[in-house]
Amino acid sequence: MRFLTRLCALMLIVCAVAFSGTAGAQDYPARAITIVVPFPAGGSADTLARLLSARLSEKFGKPVIVDNKPGVGGNIGSDLVAKAAPDGYTLLMTPSSIAIAPHLYSRLAYDPIRDLAPVTLIGNIPMAVVVTPKFPAKSIKELIALAKAKPGEIEYASAGNGTTNHLAVEQFKQMTDINLLHVPYRGNPLAVVDVIAGRVPVFFDFVLTALPHIRDGKVRVLATTGLKRSAVLPDVPTVDESGVPGFEAGTWFGVYAPAKTPKPIVDRIDAEILAALADPGIRGRLKDLGVDIIAKGPADLGALTKSDLEKWGPIVKKAGVKLD
């Protein structure tokens, strides 16, 4: 009798929890939603968040506010969302660096798999391998040959130690067995200035920021780093096509919620974001920014986060990069 009583009580609790989650989704949102961007205003993640926030505000009938919380390679803002109430009112828009951070920071305050719930995979921005116009190599094969002829002499710029474009070159070095000399800068803008001036010849820049300089002839593009050609540089081959099979690098963008956010709420947010990404106006704007739209839900974003964690671990370890 006691067993039956306890079993009935347990079933009532399970039903109550399920009902409360469904009811919460039906009432959601009842107030403003905040999308935390863990990087400064003006960057790619910030631009994407503001494009989506305007559309989501219309659909939800509630304000959707973008809040920039930069610092420690995006970890401050990500940790803030990981520790927020799991109610769907605090979201995270972040690039794929979230899947690299655990390998760079030994004292990371959150776990991207355990503490965050994947919501929507937005899209991907590949990189463009650019060189100063007077650099002798005019293709990826020629760059590799030159680097092998002059091991450790050819310099490449990055936005800083542990940044995505730094680690992309480390991946390239490991896959081609070459040695390039790293010159880290404090952000992409400073690196671009020196590449254009010819002080550092090689740079894996994001298509979004490289495109104006390519079009103006300030740098020469050798390849792009996606597995397929960039829509905004369709005549430029990929690194994979250029003799480094399987090479892929870039940055993808995803929206996350705190772990334990009710599934009906996660599904509601995902559905509205996917609807926004289907809008021709938003799609056109993202294409102009060099974003390859993916538009996939929680399962795909979760799988990509895990696969990138596995991919970057050995690369970071072999490169000897550690930020704390």
Stockholm file with secondary structure:
# STOCKHOLM 1.0

chainA/1-324         MRFLTRLCALMLIVCAVAFSGTAGAQDYPARAITIVVPFPAGGSADTLARLLSARLSEKFGKPVIVDNKPGVGGNIGSDLVAKAAPDGYTLLMTPSSIAIAPHLYSRLAYDPIRDLAPVTLIGNIPMAVVVTPKFPAKSIKELIALAKAKPGEIEYASAGNGTTNHLAVEQFKQMTDINLLHVPYRGNPLAVVDVIAGRVPVFFDFVLTALPHIRDGKVRVLATTGLKRSAVLPDVPTVDESGVPGFEAGTWFGVYAPAKTPKPIVDRIDAEILAALADPGIRGRLKDLGVDIIAKGPADLGALTKSDLEKWGPIVKKAGVKLD
#=GR chainA/1-324 SS CHHHHHHHHHHHHHHHHHHHHHHHHHHCCSSCEEEEESSCTTSHHHHHHHHHHHHHHHHHSSCEEEEECCCGGGHHHHHHHHTSCSSSSEEEEEEGGGGTHHHHCTTCSSCTTTSEEEEEEEEEEEEEEEECTTCSCCSHHHHHHHHHHSTTTSEEEESSTTCHHHHHHHHHHHHHTCCCEEEECSSHHHHHHHHHHTSSCEEEEEHHHHHHHHHTTSSEEEEECSSSCCTTSTTSCBTTTTTCTTCCCEEEEEEEEETTCCHHHHHHHHHHHHHHHTSHHHHHHHHHTTCEEEEECHHHHHHHHHHHHHHHHHHHHHHTCCCC
#=GC SS_cons         CHHHHHHHHHHHHHHHHHHHHHHHHHHCCSSCEEEEESSCTTSHHHHHHHHHHHHHHHHHSSCEEEEECCCGGGHHHHHHHHTSCSSSSEEEEEEGGGGTHHHHCTTCSSCTTTSEEEEEEEEEEEEEEEECTTCSCCSHHHHHHHHHHSTTTSEEEESSTTCHHHHHHHHHHHHHTCCCEEEECSSHHHHHHHHHHTSSCEEEEEHHHHHHHHHTTSSEEEEECSSSCCTTSTTSCBTTTTTCTTCCCEEEEEEEEETTCCHHHHHHHHHHHHHHHTSHHHHHHHHHTTCEEEEECHHHHHHHHHHHHHHHHHHHHHHTCCCC
//
